[in-house]
Amino acid sequence: MGKSLCVLSAVLFLGPYVLGDKERVPVERTEVVSVSPTAAETTLLNSTEREKQPDSSDVSRNREQISNRNDKDGDKHNQQDERQRLDCPPLGLESLQVDDSQIRASSQQRSGLGPHRGRLNIQSGIEDGDLYDGAWCADSKNQDQWFEVDALHLTLFTGVILQGRNSIWSWDWVETYKVQLSNDSMNWQTCMNGTQEAILKGNQNPETPVLGLLPVPTVGRFIHIRPQTWYSNGTICLRAEILGCRVDDPTDLHTNEEEKGSKDELDFRHHNYKEMRKLMKSVTEECPNITRIYTIGKSYTGLKLYVMEISDNPGKHELGEPEFRYVAGMHGNEALGRELVLNLMQYLCKEYKKGNQRVVRLVTETRIHLLPSMNPDGYEVAYEKGSELAGWAEGRYSFEGIDLNHNFPDLNNIMWDTQEKAADKSKVPNHYIPIPEYYTQEDATVAPETRAVISWMQDIPFVLGANLHGGELVVTYPYDCTRDWAPQEDTPTADNAFFRWLASVYVSTNLVMANPDRRICHYEDFQQHNNIINGGAWHTVPGSMNDFSYLHTNCFEVTVELSCDKFPHVSELPSEWENNKESLLVYMEQVHRGVKGVIRDKAKRGIADAVIRVEDHDHDIRSAADGDYWRLLNPGEYRIAVWAVGYFPSIRRCHVGMEPRPTICDFTLTKTPIQRLKEIRAKGGKVPQDLQLRLRALRLRKLRASTKAINQRRRGQSS
């Protein structure tokens, strides 16, 4: 009778079953087509257990105990019961915690529409009929079809989330369904709604996820989804997620398995805008000497774009100290990056205080900038839906419907077109390409978030960065845009070898990406590329932040696709932090590879905007305002030339070793006689810059001026 009582108490005694600080899914439950639900709780017992069921007096005593406790706590039990139903986490069909072997079905149209494809938000391949279609689809259209998931453990099932088939060719979805539960996958009990079988409402379109809460949360191991009706012009197809809380079971051989999580004491939850601000403020209060919060602009609706700076001297660029950035939340519904950046703030603060030498070295030798939410408007939309209900695209775009990942100036095609027309290709600029004229106009389709980030890039001499996305497990590197608009074509930069190194560093230290046995997320097997790929070889993205950063500034940047699930459940955040923690740290450390130095004149004054060219690397960079520079390079011998307007050029050979620290290569430039004469005549007047640099500065001023005009007009309209 021990096991039966354990199962019963798990269902009846919901109050003491504590999940921790789980997020509440802020959605309405689906309608149940039948009579109103009863207050009774249900448990499933197999044939052997039925012989050991407690008698009615045992159950009555249990109910009486619960009733007495509820009398003391008022309505606390009812509140916890409703919270329990909503807070039980997903089993993990979308996040791949549920293995393909745990999913079965009554039939399938073909292998590409097998039960393993019935995962929430799974995306289909471009080709209809391939092995990677966008749902499980039954071979027959009748009510005998079923989709089964084995939870492996006794589980308190509370709900089902359904989508239709993801396809550009077909429309298929399930409109109503029943739910059956079992302990042995042989004897099934249909979920009841009072005295009738519960019929839950499913989908009315292929993409919107619909949550159906069971009328009575029920314990079992296996769950069946039994379609009853479906789209009249389609067939039985579905993608699903199951909500359920694992129940303690002393007879379960896997009960004592160590739960995945993290030993770091961080704030593992999804933070909306206000909560994000509070967390960032708490970090600065805990570590005031190494942190600073500043803003780079506002979103369309007026939400500030907050950045956390972490440095031993916050607020100031230190000579020779490289600047690093992480940007998350470009797509508002890709929430994991946002939380990882917030986790990273807390971690660096806490570990610095503990004296962790690795973190202390990072903080003292690097100026770190963390932007957790580039698209806060989009995130708030996704957050309101909740982690399972936001779907694949809800909140992706800015408030104006702009995809920020396509919203930067397309400098690639400007460069390539100029190369094709130029008689001497060596004269074509390969860096610091100016923003095109059309982009600076007030009526240009440029999001305020994009304008803010461009201005941020101009203000700080970033050396290395990464932007964090979700929906796949891969790291991509520039160029993201292909020549001649080819949909997929490897389009390398002059620094292709170093970009591949950067991508490999992140992947090789990521616990999921480095796993050779992991399942593919959707339809592309990136393991054949070692989980790194050129952006253009994946799909062309004109106007990406990566390409703009490389061609307009000195900063190298990659895109990290962090997880198959864009918006993981709160219960999965600790393990996701552990998956990415080492990767986030080791990637930052790469900012110290290559060569760095200071370019000065004979009077030891720093020379700004000096051009640094590495032989056989057709991509130059420029020195910062104080004359310091950083050139990321793989180990090797390099011939480096430096020149500036009004100075004789200088050439040095510099050796880059295998150690993760930069080689110091300083340069002292001598002014030309003409330059000295100009300075004498001008009595110390400012020396004019070259035409390209002047054009670049002019366009930036125009962009900022148009941004100011737009903001003033918006303020006038709102008042």
C-alpha positions in Angstrom: 0.0 0.0 0.0 3.1 2.3 0.4 3.4 3.2 -3.3 -0.4 3.8 -3.7 -0.4 6.1 -0.7 2.7 7.9 -2.1 0.9 8.5 -5.4 -2.3 9.5 -3.8 -0.6 11.9 -1.5 1.3 13.5 -4.4 -2.0 14.3 -6.1 -4.1 15.1 -3.0 -1.6 16.9 -1.0 -0.6 19.6 -3.5 0.2 22.3 -1.0 3.5 20.9 0.3 4.7 19.9 -3.2 7.0 22.9 -3.8 8.5 23.5 -7.2 10.6 26.5 -6.2 10.2 29.9 -7.7 8.7 28.9 -11.0 7.3 31.5 -13.3 3.5 31.6 -13.8 2.5 31.1 -17.4 0.3 34.2 -18.0 -2.2 32.7 -20.4 -5.8 31.7 -20.5 -6.6 28.0 -20.4 -8.4 26.4 -23.3 -12.1 25.6 -23.1 -13.1 22.1 -22.2 -16.1 20.9 -24.2 -18.2 19.2 -21.6 -19.7 19.9 -18.1 -17.8 21.9 -15.5 -14.8 20.1 -13.8 -15.1 18.4 -10.5 -12.9 19.1 -7.5 -11.8 15.5 -7.3 -8.2 14.5 -8.0 -7.3 11.4 -10.0 -4.5 8.9 -9.9 -3.8 6.0 -12.2 -2.8 2.6 -10.9 -1.9 -0.5 -12.9 -3.5 -3.9 -12.4 -1.1 -5.0 -9.7 -1.5 -1.7 -7.8 -5.3 -1.9 -7.9 -5.1 -4.9 -5.7 -3.3 -2.7 -3.1 -5.5 0.3 -3.2 -6.3 1.9 0.1 -9.8 1.6 1.3 -12.3 4.4 1.4 -11.4 5.2 5.0 -7.8 5.8 4.1 -8.7 8.2 1.3 -11.2 9.9 3.6 -8.6 10.4 6.3 -6.2 11.9 3.8 -8.9 14.3 2.5 -9.9 15.2 6.1 -6.3 16.1 6.9 -6.1 18.3 3.8 -9.4 19.9 4.7 -8.3 20.7 8.2 -5.1 22.3 6.9 -7.1 24.3 4.4 -9.4 25.6 7.1 -6.3 27.0 8.8 -4.8 28.5 5.6 -8.1 29.9 4.2 -7.9 29.9 0.4 -4.2 29.1 0.2 -4.8 25.6 -1.1 -7.0 26.7 -3.9 -4.4 29.3 -5.0 -1.6 26.8 -4.8 -3.7 24.3 -6.7 -4.2 26.7 -9.6 -0.5 27.8 -9.4 0.4 24.1 -9.5 -1.5 23.5 -12.7 0.1 26.4 -14.4 3.6 26.1 -13.0 4.4 22.5 -13.8 7.2 22.7 -16.3 7.3 21.2 -19.7 8.6 17.7 -20.0 11.0 19.0 -22.7 9.7 18.0 -26.2 10.8 21.5 -27.5 14.0 21.7 -25.6 14.9 18.0 -26.6 15.1 16.8 -23.0 12.5 14.2 -24.2 14.4 11.7 -26.4 13.0 10.5 -29.7 12.7 7.0 -28.1 10.2 8.4 -25.6 7.7 9.4 -28.4 5.4 7.0 -30.3 2.4 7.3 -32.4 -0.4 5.1 -33.9 0.8 5.7 -37.4 2.8 8.1 -39.6 2.5 9.3 -43.2 6.2 8.9 -43.7 9.5 9.1 -41.7 9.7 12.8 -42.1 6.3 13.1 -40.4 7.1 10.6 -37.7 6.3 11.1 -34.0 9.8 12.4 -33.3 8.8 15.5 -35.3 5.8 16.2 -33.1 7.7 18.8 -30.9 6.4 22.2 -30.1 7.8 24.9 -32.4 9.9 22.5 -34.6 10.5 24.0 -38.0 10.3 22.1 -41.3 12.9 22.0 -44.1 12.3 24.1 -47.2 11.6 21.1 -49.3 8.2 19.5 -48.8 8.5 15.8 -48.4 12.0 15.6 -46.9 13.1 13.9 -43.7 12.5 17.0 -41.6 9.0 18.0 -41.9 7.2 20.2 -39.4 4.9 17.9 -37.3 3.8 14.4 -36.6 1.1 13.5 -39.1 -1.0 10.3 -38.9 -1.4 8.0 -41.8 -5.2 7.9 -41.5 -7.9 10.4 -40.7 -9.9 8.8 -37.9 -10.3 9.0 -34.2 -8.2 5.9 -33.5 -5.0 7.8 -34.0 -2.8 8.7 -31.0 0.4 10.5 -30.1 2.2 9.1 -27.0 4.9 10.5 -24.7 6.7 8.4 -22.0 7.7 10.7 -19.1 9.9 7.9 -17.8 8.8 8.7 -14.2 5.5 9.1 -12.4 4.3 12.5 -13.3 1.5 14.8 -12.3 0.2 15.8 -15.7 -1.5 19.2 -15.8 -1.8 20.2 -19.4 -1.0 19.9 -23.1 0.2 22.6 -25.6 -0.6 22.0 -29.2 0.4 23.5 -32.6 -0.4 22.5 -36.1 2.0 21.6 -38.8 4.8 24.0 -39.8 4.8 24.0 -43.6 4.8 26.5 -46.4 2.9 23.9 -48.5 0.2 22.5 -46.3 -2.3 23.6 -43.6 -2.9 20.9 -41.1 -3.9 21.0 -37.4 -6.0 19.3 -34.7 -9.1 21.2 -33.5 -10.2 19.0 -30.6 -8.7 16.1 -28.7 -8.9 13.8 -25.7 -6.1 13.0 -23.3 -5.5 9.5 -21.9 -3.0 8.5 -19.2 -1.4 5.2 -18.2 1.2 3.6 -16.0 2.1 0.8 -18.3 1.3 2.0 -21.9 -1.3 -0.8 -22.1 -4.2 0.2 -19.8 -5.4 3.7 -20.5 -7.8 5.9 -18.7 -9.4 8.9 -20.4 -9.3 12.2 -18.6 -12.8 13.0 -17.4 -14.7 16.2 -17.0 -17.2 15.3 -14.4 -19.0 12.3 -15.7 -18.0 12.8 -19.3 -14.8 12.4 -21.2 -13.1 15.7 -21.5 -12.7 17.1 -25.0 -10.0 19.8 -25.2 -9.9 22.5 -27.8 -6.9 22.5 -30.0 -5.8 24.8 -32.8 -7.5 27.1 -35.4 -4.3 27.8 -37.3 -0.9 26.0 -37.7 1.3 28.3 -35.6 -0.4 29.7 -32.5 0.3 27.4 -29.5 -2.9 26.6 -27.5 -2.7 25.5 -23.9 -5.3 22.9 -22.7 -5.3 22.3 -18.9 -6.6 19.0 -17.7 -9.8 19.3 -15.7 -8.2 17.2 -13.0 -4.3 17.0 -12.7 -3.6 13.3 -12.9 -0.6 11.1 -12.1 0.7 8.6 -14.6 3.8 7.8 -16.6 2.5 7.8 -20.2 0.2 10.3 -21.9 -1.9 9.9 -25.1 -3.2 12.7 -27.2 -6.2 11.4 -29.1 -7.3 13.8 -32.0 -11.1 14.0 -32.3 -11.5 16.6 -35.0 -9.1 18.4 -37.4 -9.0 21.0 -40.0 -11.5 20.0 -42.6 -9.2 20.6 -45.6 -6.2 19.0 -43.9 -5.2 15.9 -42.0 -4.2 14.9 -38.5 -0.9 16.7 -37.7 0.3 18.2 -34.5 3.3 19.5 -32.6 3.1 19.2 -28.8 4.5 20.0 -25.4 3.4 18.3 -22.2 3.2 20.0 -18.8 3.9 17.9 -15.7 5.5 17.8 -12.3 7.6 14.7 -11.4 6.2 12.8 -8.4 8.5 11.3 -5.8 8.4 7.5 -6.1 10.6 5.4 -3.8 10.5 2.5 -6.2 11.8 4.5 -9.1 15.4 3.4 -9.8 16.2 6.9 -11.3 14.7 8.9 -8.4 18.1 9.7 -6.9 19.6 10.9 -10.2 21.2 14.3 -9.7 19.0 17.0 -11.0 20.5 19.3 -13.6 21.1 22.7 -12.3 23.8 25.1 -11.2 25.7 25.6 -8.0 26.0 29.3 -8.7 23.6 31.4 -6.6 22.2 33.5 -9.3 18.7 34.9 -10.0 17.4 32.2 -12.3 14.1 33.5 -13.7 12.7 35.4 -16.6 13.0 39.2 -15.9 10.6 41.6 -17.5 11.8 45.2 -18.0 11.2 46.4 -14.5 12.7 43.3 -13.0 15.7 43.6 -15.3 16.4 47.1 -14.1 16.1 46.0 -10.4 18.6 43.2 -11.0 21.1 45.4 -12.7 20.8 48.0 -9.9 21.4 45.2 -7.3 24.6 44.2 -9.1 25.9 47.7 -9.0 25.0 48.0 -5.3 26.9 44.8 -4.6 29.9 45.7 -6.7 30.0 49.5 -7.0 33.7 49.7 -7.6 33.7 47.6 -10.8 30.2 48.3 -12.3 28.4 51.1 -14.0 24.9 51.3 -15.7 24.4 53.6 -18.6 21.9 53.9 -21.4 22.6 54.1 -25.2 19.1 55.2 -26.3 15.5 54.2 -26.1 13.2 51.8 -27.9 10.2 52.9 -30.0 7.9 52.9 -26.9 10.5 54.7 -24.8 12.1 51.8 -22.9 15.7 52.6 -22.2 18.4 50.4 -23.6 20.5 49.7 -20.5 24.1 48.6 -20.6 26.1 47.2 -17.7 29.8 48.1 -17.8 32.2 45.9 -15.8 35.7 47.1 -15.3 38.2 48.0 -12.6 37.9 51.6 -13.7 34.2 51.9 -14.9 33.3 54.9 -17.0 36.7 55.4 -18.7 38.6 54.0 -21.6 42.0 53.0 -20.3 45.0 53.1 -22.7 45.7 49.7 -24.1 42.7 48.0 -22.5 40.4 46.3 -25.1 36.7 46.9 -25.1 34.3 43.9 -25.3 30.5 43.6 -25.7 27.8 41.0 -25.5 24.4 42.0 -27.1 21.3 40.0 -26.4 17.6 40.3 -27.2 17.9 41.6 -30.8 14.9 39.4 -31.4 12.6 39.9 -28.4 11.3 36.4 -28.2 14.8 34.8 -28.0 14.9 35.2 -24.3 17.8 32.9 -23.2 20.5 35.3 -24.3 18.9 38.0 -22.1 19.0 35.8 -19.1 22.5 34.6 -19.7 23.8 38.2 -19.9 22.0 39.0 -16.6 23.5 35.9 -15.1 26.9 36.9 -16.3 26.7 40.3 -14.6 25.9 38.6 -11.3 28.6 35.9 -11.7 31.4 38.4 -12.5 30.4 40.5 -9.6 30.2 37.6 -7.1 33.4 35.9 -8.3 35.4 39.1 -8.4 34.5 39.6 -4.7 35.5 36.1 -3.9 38.9 36.7 -5.5 38.5 34.3 -8.4 41.7 35.0 -10.3 40.3 34.3 -13.7 37.5 36.7 -13.2 39.8 39.3 -11.5 42.1 39.2 -14.5 39.2 39.6 -16.9 37.8 42.6 -15.1 41.1 44.4 -14.6 42.4 43.8 -18.1 39.2 44.2 -20.1 36.4 46.8 -20.3 33.2 44.7 -20.6 29.9 46.0 -21.8 26.7 43.9 -21.5 23.5 44.9 -23.3 20.9 42.4 -22.2 18.0 43.6 -24.2 18.4 45.4 -27.6 14.7 44.9 -28.3 12.8 45.4 -25.0 9.5 46.2 -26.8 9.5 42.8 -28.5 10.5 41.0 -25.3 7.6 42.4 -23.3 5.2 41.0 -25.9 6.8 37.5 -25.7 7.0 37.7 -21.9 3.3 38.4 -21.6 2.5 35.2 -23.6 4.9 33.1 -21.5 7.8 30.8 -22.3 5.7 28.1 -24.0 2.9 30.2 -25.5 5.0 32.9 -27.3 5.4 30.6 -30.3 8.1 30.9 -32.9 7.8 34.6 -33.8 5.7 36.4 -31.2 7.9 39.4 -30.1 10.6 38.7 -32.6 10.3 42.1 -34.3 10.5 45.7 -32.9 7.3 47.6 -32.1 7.4 48.9 -35.7 7.6 45.4 -37.1 11.3 45.7 -38.0 13.7 42.8 -37.9 16.7 44.5 -36.2 19.0 41.8 -37.6 18.4 43.2 -41.1 18.2 46.9 -40.2 21.9 47.9 -40.2 23.4 49.6 -43.4 24.3 47.1 -46.1 28.0 47.9 -46.5 28.9 44.6 -48.1 27.3 45.4 -51.5 28.7 48.9 -51.4 32.2 47.5 -51.1 31.7 44.7 -53.7 30.1 47.1 -56.2 33.0 49.5 -55.8 35.5 46.7 -56.2 33.9 45.6 -59.5 34.0 49.2 -60.9 37.4 50.1 -59.6 40.4 50.0 -62.0 42.7 49.5 -59.1 41.1 47.2 -56.5 43.8 47.9 -54.0 42.5 51.5 -53.7 39.0 50.3 -52.6 38.4 50.8 -48.9 38.2 47.6 -46.9 37.3 49.1 -43.6 35.5 52.2 -42.1 33.1 52.2 -45.0 30.8 55.2 -44.5 27.1 54.9 -43.9 25.2 55.4 -47.2 23.4 58.7 -47.7 19.9 57.1 -47.9 20.3 55.6 -44.5 20.7 59.0 -42.8 17.4 60.4 -43.9 14.6 61.0 -41.4 12.2 58.9 -43.4 14.6 55.9 -43.7 13.3 52.7 -42.2 15.8 52.6 -39.3 14.6 51.5 -35.9 15.5 53.7 -32.9 17.1 50.7 -31.4 19.4 50.3 -34.4 20.3 54.0 -34.4 21.2 53.7 -30.7 23.5 50.7 -31.2 25.3 52.4 -34.2 25.9 55.5 -32.1 27.2 53.2 -29.3 29.6 51.6 -31.7 31.0 55.0 -32.7 31.5 56.1 -29.1 33.4 53.1 -27.9 36.4 51.4 -29.7 35.0 47.8 -29.4 37.5 45.1 -30.4 35.4 41.9 -30.0 31.7 41.1 -29.4 29.0 38.5 -29.9 25.2 38.8 -30.3 23.2 36.1 -28.6 20.2 34.6 -30.4 18.1 31.4 -30.1 16.3 28.7 -32.0 19.3 26.7 -33.1 22.6 25.4 -31.8 25.3 26.9 -34.0 27.8 29.8 -34.1 27.9 31.8 -37.3 30.6 34.3 -38.4 30.8 37.0 -41.2 30.0 37.6 -43.8 26.3 37.2 -43.3 25.4 38.7 -46.6 26.3 36.9 -49.9 27.5 38.4 -53.1 24.8 38.7 -55.8 22.1 37.8 -53.3 22.7 34.1 -53.5 20.5 32.4 -50.9 23.3 30.2 -49.5 26.9 30.7 -50.4 30.1 30.7 -48.3 31.2 34.3 -48.2 34.4 34.6 -46.1 36.0 37.8 -44.8 39.7 38.5 -45.0 39.9 37.3 -41.4 38.1 34.0 -42.0 40.6 31.9 -40.1 40.3 34.0 -37.0 36.5 34.1 -37.2 36.5 30.3 -37.4 38.7 30.2 -34.3 36.3 32.5 -32.4 33.3 30.4 -33.3 35.2 27.1 -32.5 36.2 28.5 -29.1 32.6 29.0 -28.1 31.3 25.7 -29.5 34.1 23.5 -28.1 33.4 24.7 -24.6 29.6 24.6 -24.8 28.3 21.5 -23.1 25.5 20.9 -25.6 27.1 22.0 -28.8 30.2 19.9 -28.0 28.1 16.8 -27.5 28.5 14.6 -30.7 25.3 12.6 -29.8 23.0 15.5 -29.6 19.8 15.6 -31.7 19.5 18.3 -34.4 17.1 21.1 -33.5 15.0 21.3 -36.6 16.2 20.2 -40.1 19.8 21.3 -40.4 22.7 19.1 -39.2 25.3 21.6 -38.1 27.4 18.9 -36.6 28.7 18.2 -40.1 30.2 21.7 -39.9 31.5 21.2 -36.3 28.6 23.5 -35.2 30.1 26.6 -36.8 29.2 28.0 -40.2 29.7 31.1 -42.3 26.6 33.2 -42.1 26.1 33.5 -45.8 26.5 29.7 -46.2 23.5 29.3 -43.8 21.3 32.0 -45.3 22.0 35.5 -46.6 21.3 38.4 -44.2 21.8 41.8 -45.7 22.2 44.6 -43.1 23.4 42.4 -40.2 25.0 43.8 -37.2 28.0 41.4 -37.6 28.8 42.7 -41.1 28.3 46.3 -40.3 30.5 46.0 -37.2 33.3 44.5 -39.2 33.1 46.9 -42.2 32.4 50.2 -40.3 34.3 49.7 -37.0 37.3 47.7 -35.7 35.1 45.2 -33.9 34.9 41.5 -34.8 31.6 39.9 -34.0 29.8 36.5 -34.3 26.3 35.3 -33.7 25.7 32.6 -31.1 22.5 30.5 -31.5 22.2 29.3 -27.9 19.4 26.7 -27.9 16.7 24.9 -29.9 14.1 26.5 -27.6 14.0 30.3 -28.1 12.2 30.9 -24.7 13.2 28.1 -22.3 11.1 27.4 -19.3 12.3 29.0 -16.1 13.2 25.5 -14.7 15.7 25.1 -17.5 17.6 28.3 -16.9 20.1 26.9 -14.4 21.2 24.1 -16.7 21.4 26.5 -19.7 23.7 28.7 -17.6 26.0 25.8 -17.0 25.9 24.9 -20.7 27.1 28.3 -21.6 29.1 29.7 -18.6 32.5 28.5 -19.8 31.8 29.5 -23.3 30.9 33.0 -22.3 34.1 33.4 -20.3 36.5 31.9 -22.7 35.1 33.8 -25.6 35.7 37.1 -23.8 39.3 36.1 -23.2 39.9 35.9 -26.9 39.9 39.8 -27.0 43.5 39.5 -25.8 44.8 37.5 -28.8 46.8 39.0 -31.6 48.7 42.3 -31.4 48.1 45.6 -29.7 50.0 48.7 -29.1 50.0 52.5 -29.2 50.8 54.7 -32.2 52.5 58.0 -31.1 54.4 60.8 -32.6 57.9 61.9 -31.6 56.4 64.0 -28.8 54.9 60.8 -27.3 51.4 62.0 -28.1 48.9 59.4 -29.3 47.8 59.5 -33.0 44.1 58.9 -33.6 42.7 57.3 -36.8 46.1 55.9 -37.9 45.6 53.0 -40.3 47.0 49.6 -39.3 47.4 47.2 -42.2 48.5 43.5 -41.9 50.2 42.1 -45.0 48.1 39.5 -46.8 45.0 40.5 -44.7 42.8 42.7 -46.8 41.1 44.4 -43.8 42.6 47.4 -42.1 41.7 48.9 -38.8 42.3 52.3 -37.2 43.7 53.5 -33.9 41.5 54.9 -31.2 41.4 58.4 -29.9 44.4 57.9 -27.6 46.4 56.2 -30.4 46.0 52.7 -29.0 44.9 49.8 -31.3 44.1 46.1 -31.2 44.4 43.7 -34.1 43.0 40.2 -33.6 45.2 37.6 -35.2 46.0 33.9 -35.0 49.5 32.8 -34.0 52.1 33.5 -36.7 54.6 36.1 -38.0 53.1 39.3 -39.4 54.4 42.3 -41.3 52.4 45.3 -40.1 52.4 48.7 -41.7 51.0 51.9 -40.0 50.4 55.3 -41.5 48.5 58.5 -40.8 47.8 61.7 -42.6 50.8 64.0 -42.2 53.2 61.2 -41.1 55.7 58.9 -42.7 54.5 55.3 -42.6 56.2 52.7 -40.4 56.6 49.0 -40.8 57.3 46.3 -38.2 57.4 42.5 -38.0 55.4 41.2 -35.0 55.2 37.6 -33.7 51.9 36.3 -32.3 52.4 33.3 -30.0 50.1 30.5 -28.8 49.6 32.1 -25.4 46.3 33.9 -24.8 47.9 37.3 -24.4 48.6 40.0 -27.0 52.0 40.8 -28.5 52.9 44.4 -27.9 53.7 46.3 -31.1 54.1 50.0 -30.6 54.8 52.5 -33.4 56.4 56.0 -33.4 55.6 58.0 -36.5 57.5 61.0 -37.9 55.7 64.0 -39.3 56.4 64.8 -42.9 58.0 68.2 -43.6 54.8 69.4 -45.4 52.8 68.5 -42.3 55.1 70.4 -40.0 54.9 73.4 -42.3 51.1 73.2 -42.3 51.0 73.1 -38.5 53.3 76.1 -38.4 51.1 78.1 -40.8 48.0 77.0 -39.1 49.4 77.9 -35.6 48.4 74.5 -34.2 45.1 74.4 -36.1 43.4 71.0 -36.5 44.8 68.9 -39.3 42.0 67.9 -41.7 41.3 64.2 -42.0 41.2 62.3 -45.2 38.1 62.4 -47.3 36.8 58.9 -46.3 37.1 59.7 -42.6 35.4 63.1 -43.1 32.5 61.4 -45.0 32.1 58.8 -42.3 31.9 61.5 -39.6 29.5 63.6 -41.6 27.1 60.7 -42.2 27.2 59.8 -38.5 26.3 63.4 -37.6 23.4 63.4 -40.0 22.2 60.1 -38.6 22.3 61.5 -35.1 20.6 64.7 -36.2 17.7 62.8 -37.9 17.4 60.7 -34.8 17.0 63.8 -32.7 14.4 65.2 -35.0 12.4 62.0 -34.9 12.5 61.9 -31.1 11.4 65.6 -30.9 8.5 64.9 -33.3 7.4 61.9 -31.3 7.5 63.9 -28.0 5.4 66.6 -29.7 2.8 64.0 -30.8 2.6 62.3 -27.4 2.1 65.6 -25.5 
